[in-house]
Amino acid sequence: MSIEEFRKEILSALLEKTNTKGEPRFDEASAKELLNQLSDNELEEGILFNTPEDVADVLSEIELKAKR
């Protein structure tokens, strides 16, 4: 899988995240902003060990902690 494909799958996973009310946690712009915090090099290092869903989970947790 290429880095571009990995980014697209992470973005899809972020857009599928919902809050406790079942509403989307991220709109496309905020999901892209969150994903853009990771460089291609960082994604390349993690692609062998993490699924796109794993990365989306970590990014979601970081965002949630930042809002507290």
Backbone torsions as a table, in degrees:
resi	resn	phi	psi	omega
1	MET	NA	136.2	178.7
2	SER	-80.2	164.8	177.7
3	ILE	-61.8	-39.2	179.2
4	GLU	-62.2	-43.5	177.5
5	GLU	-65.2	-40.5	178.5
6	PHE	-61.1	-45.1	177.6
7	ARG	-59.6	-43.6	-179.4
8	LYS	-63.0	-40.3	179.9
9	GLU	-69.7	-36.8	176.0
10	ILE	-64.6	-44.1	178.7
11	LEU	-59.2	-45.0	178.2
12	SER	-60.0	-42.6	179.4
13	ALA	-64.6	-39.1	177.5
14	LEU	-64.3	-41.0	-178.3
15	LEU	-69.7	-19.7	177.5
16	GLU	-84.0	-14.1	-179.5
17	LYS	-66.0	138.1	178.2
18	THR	-126.8	158.6	176.3
19	ASN	-87.4	-173.3	-177.3
20	THR	-66.1	-18.5	178.0
21	LYS	-90.5	0.1	-178.9
22	GLY	82.1	9.2	179.0
23	GLU	-89.5	151.2	177.9
24	PRO	-57.7	136.3	178.1
25	ARG	-78.3	-29.0	-175.1
26	PHE	-132.5	138.9	166.7
27	ASP	-86.9	172.5	-174.2
28	GLU	-61.6	-39.9	-178.4
29	ALA	-64.4	-44.7	-178.9
30	SER	-71.7	-32.9	176.7
31	ALA	-65.7	-42.6	177.9
32	LYS	-64.6	-40.6	178.5
33	GLU	-61.5	-43.4	178.7
34	LEU	-63.6	-46.1	179.8
35	LEU	-64.3	-34.8	-179.0
36	ASN	-69.2	-7.1	174.7
37	GLN	-70.0	-18.9	179.1
38	LEU	-98.7	130.0	178.3
39	SER	-78.6	163.5	175.4
40	ASP	-59.1	-37.3	179.3
41	ASN	-63.6	-42.7	178.7
42	GLU	-63.3	-42.2	178.7
43	LEU	-65.9	-39.4	179.4
44	GLU	-62.2	-38.7	178.9
45	GLU	-67.0	-35.0	-175.4
46	GLY	-93.1	-11.0	-172.7
47	ILE	-62.2	-29.7	-179.2
48	LEU	-77.9	-19.8	-172.4
49	PHE	-115.1	-12.4	-174.8
50	ASN	-129.9	142.6	172.6
51	THR	-83.9	163.0	175.0
52	PRO	-57.0	-35.7	179.0
53	GLU	-66.0	-37.6	176.7
54	ASP	-60.7	-45.9	-179.0
55	VAL	-65.3	-42.1	178.1
56	ALA	-61.4	-39.3	178.1
57	ASP	-62.0	-45.5	-179.9
58	VAL	-63.6	-46.0	178.9
59	LEU	-61.7	-38.9	179.0
60	SER	-64.3	-41.7	179.3
61	GLU	-65.8	-40.4	178.4
62	ILE	-62.3	-43.6	179.7
63	GLU	-64.3	-41.8	-179.2
64	LEU	-64.3	-42.9	178.9
65	LYS	-66.4	-35.3	-179.4
66	ALA	-66.8	-28.9	-178.4
67	LYS	-80.4	-14.7	-177.3
68	ARG	-81.2	NA	NA
